[in-house]
Amino acid sequence: MVENKHFALLDIQDKIGLLRKRWQNLHALAAARKADLEDAIQIHQFFTNAADIESWCKEMAPIFNNEDYGKDEDTSKGMLRRTQALTIELQGRATKVKEMIDEGNRCKQRNIILGNGKKKPKVQALYDYAEKSNREISVKKGTVMILLQSKDKDWWKVDHNGRIGFVPAVYLKTLPPDDEIPASVAVPEKLVDIKGKYDELCTAAENRKKNLEETVEYHVLIAEVGEVEGWVTEQERDVTQTSIAEELPFLLHQLNKHHEFERELAGTEPLLAAVNEKAANLIENGHSKEADIQSSVDNLDRRYDNLVRLAARKQNQLEDKKNLLTFFKNVDECIDWIEEKKKPLLAAETNGDLELVKTMQRNHMGVVRELQAIHGNVESLHEQGDTLLTGQPGVESGVRDKLKDLDEQWSEVEEANEVHSDWLKKCVELAEFKKTFADLGDSLDQIKTEIESCSDKGEDVGSVEALIASHREHYEGIEEEREDIARFKDTGKHLVEQDICEQHD
């Protein structure tokens, strides 16, 4: 129509221009709408991701803020392993948080605020409920909470003062909503809010990890303290309740066992030192249970020191008893020895043979030497007894009785020795007297025989002189024997006077 120069050319051109302008405006509006929608998608995606992170943070917050660190080593270690795993997961979320922050910073509609105006559904606890796992929360009867999810007919997800978890549905009843959910914040505020919650959760996770590590260290230390204390308790019972044996063999066995215990006691010192060092390190590092740790190791040290004192006292008691029983044994052995040596001293029989008597005399000299050794032993036992009386006043009666028995036996053997020694002297004198008698008789008999056997009168002067000379020799021999006979008679009188033999003998 324009090319054909239509009569309404100007009007047509105006219409076409206006239409093109309106089309351009529409195209611009469409492009703007598209950009707005894309921005809306972006911001909705941002808030969706933010809500996901926020929901996860809310779900983790009760776990990381839980102040239950376990009542024993195994429970605490289990909690620590779970916290470490969740901490790794939390650290893995850092990438998503960064992506969300970058996404929020790219949002063009940074100041648009979203809201839904919905009411908060509420529930109230009908009964008390104690949580059984970290996914649950404990509630008291009458507690009012926000209902977050009720898709599962058995377990409802609730929010109680920022703590999110599950409660059995039968424990809850619904309440009418009474307030509106606050409108969502603007993008910048949301970024700050999510970043703050994530940082708080990281701090809570680190604190829980640290507290659980401290709790594990505490339980490990207390377990080691308990192990040593248990050993100390057992040894205290043995040391204080085991009676001391009254017989030396059993006492020596008991003493050997006590020496083994003392070696074991000394071997426990490094373990005790290690426990104290570990406790000192925990306290130095500012452990939260510093007072409990110090109290536990102080009590352990006191009990160990007391056990050392009890062991030393028991050692002294055993040694004292050993010394006493050894003294009694030595005294009894010495008395037996004295009685054994006393027997030959009481045997006073001899046939009067000089050689036999001299043999008996030599044997007696050996007994005398043995008695001298016994006397030294008696004196040593008296010294031991005096030491016992000084160191163990409670044994005075028994020690003095033993020493009295010993002294009586020693006095008897001394007396028997004197009697036997005197008797042997007399036996020697008597035997020598009898031998002299026999020798004199033999000599006189020989002279007499020689005289009687000589019947020759001599045939000439020479033979007569020879006979006279021989006779003179016999006479001189007789005169010599006369002095021996006089001494023999004197000895006989002496033996009679000393009651060594009878007058008629």
Disulfide bonds with the S-S distance in Angstrom:
none
